[in-house]
């Protein structure tokens, strides 16, 4: 598989993950305010590859440059809510990506 084909495949999975998490957008949003965000590990990939995934998916990817998650990319999807809803959406997107072969985890951040 070429780099372009792989980037296209990951971009499509990101779009599908965004759709999958929308089942939670209208749920009651109570609990602690958080800034949870999906992280993607593009280990071994060049920045140009990550940029192509962002371009093709239409979603921003921002590299973490320090700390425990250094080198991972934050994926900014169409998150809603600021408490339980955001948590549920992030978990669903992360699980969708992992289930489809994209190495994803979560940045947990309480406000």
N, C-alpha and C positions, 0 to 999 in steps of 0.2 A: 504494500500500500504506500502510495506517495505521501509526502508531508502534507500536500494540499488536500488529498483525500481524507487523511486522518484529521486535519484541522476542520474540514467540512463536517465530518462525522461527529466530532466533539461539539462543534457549534450547534448542530441539530439536536444533540442530546441535551445541551444547555437550554435550548428553546423548549424542548419537551419537559424538562425538569421544572421550568418556570410555569408551564401550563399545569403540570401535576400538582404543584403546591397551591394553586388557586382554589382548591376545594376548601381551604381553611380561611379564605379572605374575609368571609362574613361571620366567622365564629365570634363568640364573646371574647373580648380582649381584656382580661383582668390578670393581675399578677404583677411581678416586678418588671419595670421598664428595662429593656435590653437592646443591645445592638448586635445580636447574633448574626453571623454572616457565613455563607458557604465558602470554604477554602478548597482550592484545587491544587494538586501537586503535579507540576509539569516537569518533573525531574528529567534531566537529559535533553530537554527541548530548548531551542534558542528563543530569544525574545521575539524574533520575527514570527515564529510559530505561534506564540501566545498572542501577539498582536493580530495575526490572521484569524485566530479563533474569536477574539473580541470583535473584530470587524464583521465576520460572517454571522456571529450570533446576535450582534446588536447590543451586547451587554459589556459593561466595563469590567476589566480585570486589573487589579492593582497589586503589585508585588510587595510583600512584607520584607523589609530590609534589615530588621533586627529582632532580637528576642527569640522565644521558643519556636515560633512559627516562621522563622526566617526562611525565605526562598519560596514559600507558598504564595498563591495568588488569591486575593479576596475577590469573590464573584458577586457583583452587585445586580441582583435580579429585581423584579417588581415586588419587593417585599411590602406587606401591609402591616398595620398594627405596630405596637411597640412593647407588647408583653407576650401573653400566651400565643396570640395569632402569629407573631413574628417567629417565635420559637418553633411552632408547628410547621410553618411554611419552610423554614430553613432545614428542619429535620427531614421533611418530605423531599425537598430538592436534593439534599445530600444523599439520602437513601436511593433516590432514583438514579443519580449519577453513578454511585457505587455499584448498584445492581446491573448497570450497563457498561461496566468496565472502566469508568473514569475514577481515578483515585481522589476522593473528596473527603473532607472532614469539616469541622465547624469551629469558628472563632466564637467563643462564648464571652460576652461582655455585658455585665450589668451596669446600669447607670445609677 
